[in-house]
Amino acid sequence: MPLLAIMALAAGTYAFRLAGPLLRQRVRMPEGAQRLFAMAAAVLLIALAATSALTQGHGFAGWARPAGVGVAGLLAARRAPFPVVVIAAAATTAMLRLCGVP
């Protein structure tokens, strides 16, 4: 990518991020839009996690990885400490792979 395009994208990104704090008092968002934006962030994060959990390359990742992600999701929903969530997910995936589950 040419250096000029990179600089233009960087300047546009910086301007876009700076516009939020500068225009906060001038632009009012309706309550419905604010709720929608809050939910949209969660939906995008879940979609990213699902894509990473279920695919590897151009195909299905197997059952061990989604099982580990499921265990992590369950523990996170129960508000377990983060290290416990990570270790339990890794252990679940490792044990299933050790048992021969792809």
C-alpha positions as a printed Julia matrix, in Angstrom:
102×3 Matrix{Float64}:
   0.0     0.0    0.0
   1.46    3.38  -0.91
   2.67    5.57   1.91
   0.21    8.34   0.98
  -2.77    5.99   1.38
  -1.49    4.81   4.77
  -1.07    8.39   5.95
  -4.57    9.31   4.71
  -6.14    6.36   6.51
  -4.22    7.17   9.7
  -5.31   10.83   9.57
  -8.92    9.85   8.91
  -8.92    7.39  11.78
  -7.42    9.95  14.15
  -9.94   12.61  13.07
 -12.84   10.19  13.51
 -11.7     9.24  17.02
 -11.11   12.88  17.94
 -14.58   13.9   16.74
 -16.27   11.94  19.56
 -14.92   13.95  22.49
 -15.06   17.24  20.56
 -18.68   16.85  19.43
 -20.07   15.14  22.53
 -21.89   18.25  23.77
 -23.21   19.26  20.33
 -24.62   16.01  19.04
 -27.4    14.26  20.93
 -28.11   10.62  20.24
 -31.62    9.27  20.86
 -31.94    6.73  23.69
 -32.86    3.98  21.24
 -29.71    4.58  19.21
 -27.54    4.53  22.33
 -29.01    1.16  23.38
 -28.54   -0.14  19.83
 -24.87    0.9   19.79
 -24.26   -0.79  23.14
 -25.83   -4.02  21.9
 -24.01   -3.82  18.56
 -20.64   -3.89  20.29
 -21.6    -7.05  22.17
 -22.95   -8.69  19.01
 -19.73   -7.94  17.1
 -17.62   -9.37  19.91
 -19.72  -12.55  20.04
 -19.52  -12.92  16.25
 -15.74  -12.6   16.37
 -15.49  -15.17  19.17
 -17.79  -17.59  17.32
 -15.84  -17.27  14.09
 -12.54  -17.85  15.89
 -13.93  -20.78  17.86
 -15.59  -22.63  15.01
 -13.25  -22.19  12.06
  -9.64  -22.93  11.26
  -8.46  -21.86   7.83
 -11.41  -22.44   5.52
 -13.03  -25.28   7.42
 -14.51  -26.44  10.69
 -12.06  -26.41  13.62
 -13.33  -29.64  15.16
 -15.27  -30.16  18.38
 -12.53  -29.66  20.97
 -12.08  -25.92  20.44
 -15.81  -25.02  20.53
 -16.16  -27.14  23.68
 -13.36  -25.16  25.34
 -14.96  -21.88  24.3
 -18.28  -23.12  25.67
 -16.7   -23.91  29.03
 -15.09  -20.47  29.05
 -18.42  -18.82  28.24
 -20.2   -20.71  30.99
 -17.56  -19.82  33.57
 -17.47  -16.19  32.44
 -21.27  -15.99  32.74
 -20.92  -17.28  36.31
 -18.33  -14.53  36.93
 -15.39  -16.84  37.54
 -11.96  -15.17  37.76
 -10.3   -14.66  34.38
  -7.34  -17.01  35.02
  -9.78  -19.77  35.99
 -11.75  -19.21  32.76
  -8.63  -19.38  30.59
  -7.16  -22.42  32.33
 -10.46  -24.31  32.28
 -10.97  -23.61  28.57
  -7.43  -24.69  27.72
  -7.72  -27.79  29.88
 -11.04  -28.78  28.32
  -9.66  -28.4   24.81
  -6.44  -30.23  25.69
  -8.24  -33.14  27.36
 -10.63  -33.58  24.45
  -7.75  -33.55  21.98
  -5.86  -36.02  24.18
  -8.93  -38.31  23.99
  -8.84  -38.11  20.2
 -11.59  -35.55  19.61
 -10.48  -33.29  16.73
